[in-house]
Amino acid sequence: MHLTSTSYAILGHLAMQPWTMYDLATQMRRNVHFFFPRAESQVYAEPKRLVEFGLVEADTEMTGKRSRTVYRITEAGREELRRWLASPVSKGPQLEFEGLMRVFLSPFGERADLENTLRQVREEIDGLLVLAERISDEYTTGTAPFQRYMLIRSMVHDFLFSFGDLVDKWAERSLARMAKWDEQTPEERTRAAVDMYISGSRRKRPNLPTPPPHDFHGRPEE
């Protein structure tokens, strides 16, 4: 029996309550999309595998003249979920962020492209921040669908809001730095970059001379 992190995400959602396949996919999008995105094809295929392993059972229910399949976690499934939660984390935090890759490679494009990327990043991350506000309203007013998990989900909310706020402020800071470039000398731009490295370090660094300046494309500047 080979289970993946997707398997356990499905088991965890079924541990909350039984779901139809459609409702399960909806809950996965709502609950974990921003930190554990999965293709819907994976979400739809996994419960059937879990049924084969005896970790989930599928029951056919009638709603009027139509039938629907409802998936429920078995006791063996709950035990397997408990075992996984007690095991060591298999991999550390990872980040896949196309906007950041574009920033990393921006010296091979144009400055305007970088500015557009940073603006798009702010627009995209705003969706997470708006969602975080809505979820905060639900839990603080006692109207969240799974209010009983408030203690734990507040930790997830703290992370996601902090992450969204970090990305938004980073993009805003980066645009503000770029707006000053035309008024700065090459040495001033380089010094600002050095100061950014220093502020992002956990240890105190000596006051070293400013390195030789280079332009946006990485070419030496006089």
N, C-alpha and C positions, 0 to 999 in steps of 0.2 A: 504494500500500500504506500504509494508515494503522494504526499500532500504538499501543497505549496502555500505561500502566504495568502494567496487568493482563496484557497480552501478554507483557511482559518477565518478569513474575513467573512466568508459565507456562513460558516458555522456560528460565528459570533452574532451575525444578524438574525439567524434562525433561533439562537438562544434567547433573543429578546421576545420573539413571538413567531408563530407560523406565518408564512407569506406565500402568495402566488408568485410565479416567476416574474411577472410584470411588476408587482409591488416590491419584490426583492431588489430588482434592478433600480427601481426608483429610490429606494432607501439607500442603496450603495452610492448613487449619485449624490443624494442629499448629504449623507453622513461623512463619506471618506474621499470624495472626488478630489479635493484640494491637496491631500497628502498621500493618497493611495489610489490614483486613477487606474481604472481597468476598462478594457474594451467590453462593450455589452455582450459580445459573442462569448467572452470568457465567463461573464456572470451567468449567462444562460446555460452554458455547457456544464459548469462545475457542479450544481446540485445533483445532476444525473449521475456523475461520478461518485458523489458522496452517498447516494442511494445504493450504488453497487457495493460500496465498502461497509454498508450497514450503519453509517453515521447519521444518515438522514432518511426519513421515510416520506413517500409521496402518496397522498390520498386524493381520490377524485370526489369532488363535491358538486352538487347540482345547485345552480342559481337560476330558478325558473326552469326554462327548457334547455339551458346551456350548462355544460359541465366545465369545471375548472380544476386544475391540479394545485393542491396546497402542499407545501413542503414543511416538514417539522423535524427538528433535531431529535435524535434518539438519546437514550442515556449513554450509549457508547460514544455518541458524538460529543456530548457534554464532557465526558471523561477525557476524550482526546483533546478537546479545547482547553481543559484545565491543565493537561500535561504540557501542551504547547506554551501556555502562558507562564508556566513554571520553568521552562527551559531558557537557556541563554539566548539573547538576541543574535540572530545569525549574521547580520550585517549592520554597519553603522549608518548614520544619516547620509542620504545621497540627495543631490540636487540636479535636476535637469531643467534648464532655463534657457530657452532659445535666445531671448533678449540679451542675456549676459554673454552668450557665445558671440552674438553680433557685435557687442561692445568690444569683446576681446579681439575680434578680427577687424574692427573698424579702421585701423591704419591702412588697410588695403582698399578702402572705399573712399567716400567723400564725407566731409564734416557734416553736411546737411543730412546725410543718411543716419549718422549717429544721433543727431538731434531728434530726428523722426522716430528712431527706435526708442529712445528714452521717453518721448511723449507717449508712444504706444504702450510702453510698459506701465506708465502711470494710469492710462485709460483701462488697461486690462486688470491691473491689481485693484482698481476701484471696485470691480465686481465682487471681489472677496471681502473688501471692507464693508460694502453695503450689506452683503449677506451676513457678516459678523454682527452688524448692528441689529439686523432683524432677528437673528437667533438670540442675541442678548435680550432683546425686548421680550421674546417668548419665555425665556427661562426666568427672567426677573419678575414677570407678571404671572408666572405659574401656568402658562398655556402651552408649553412645549409638548410635542407628542410623547416624548420619553422623559418627562419631568423627573421621574424617579432616579435617573442617572445623572442628575445635576452636578453632584460633587465631582465626578470624574470628567464629565464633559466640559466642565468649566476649565479644566486643565488644557483640554484640546483647544477650546475657544481661545484661551490665553495665548497658546502657541500660534494659532492661525492669525489672530488679530495682530500679534507682535510681528509675525513674519510679513503680513501685508503692509503694516505700517513701516517696517524696515525697508521694504522694496520701494514703497512710495517716496519715502524721505531720501533714500539713496538716489533715485532717479531725479528728484527735485534738486538735490545737492549737485549732482553731476551737471545738470543743465545750467545751474547758477554758476558753476566753475567755468563752463564753456563760454558763457555770456561775457566773462571778464577777459578772455584770452586776447581779444583784439586790442584791449587797453593795456595789457601787460607786456613787459619785456620778456624775451626768452628765459632770462634768469629768474624772473618772478614766477613765470608759469612752472618752471622746474622746481623752484622752492616750494610752491604750493603742493606739487605732487609729492615731494619729500615729506612735507608736513603731514600729508594724508597717510603715508606709510607709517610715520611715527605715531600718529593718533590711533592707528589700527593695531598697535603692538601692545602686548601685556607687560613688557619690560621696558625700563627706562633706557634710552639710547643716548650716546654722547652727541654733542653738537658738532656734527661733521661738516666739512665744506660742501657746497652745493655741487652736484655732479654736472658734467657738461650738458648743455641743453640740446634737445632734439624737438623737431616740430611734430605736428599731428600724425604725419605719415612715417615718423621714425627717422627722419633725415637730420643730420647734425645742423645746428644753427650757430651762426657767428654771434 
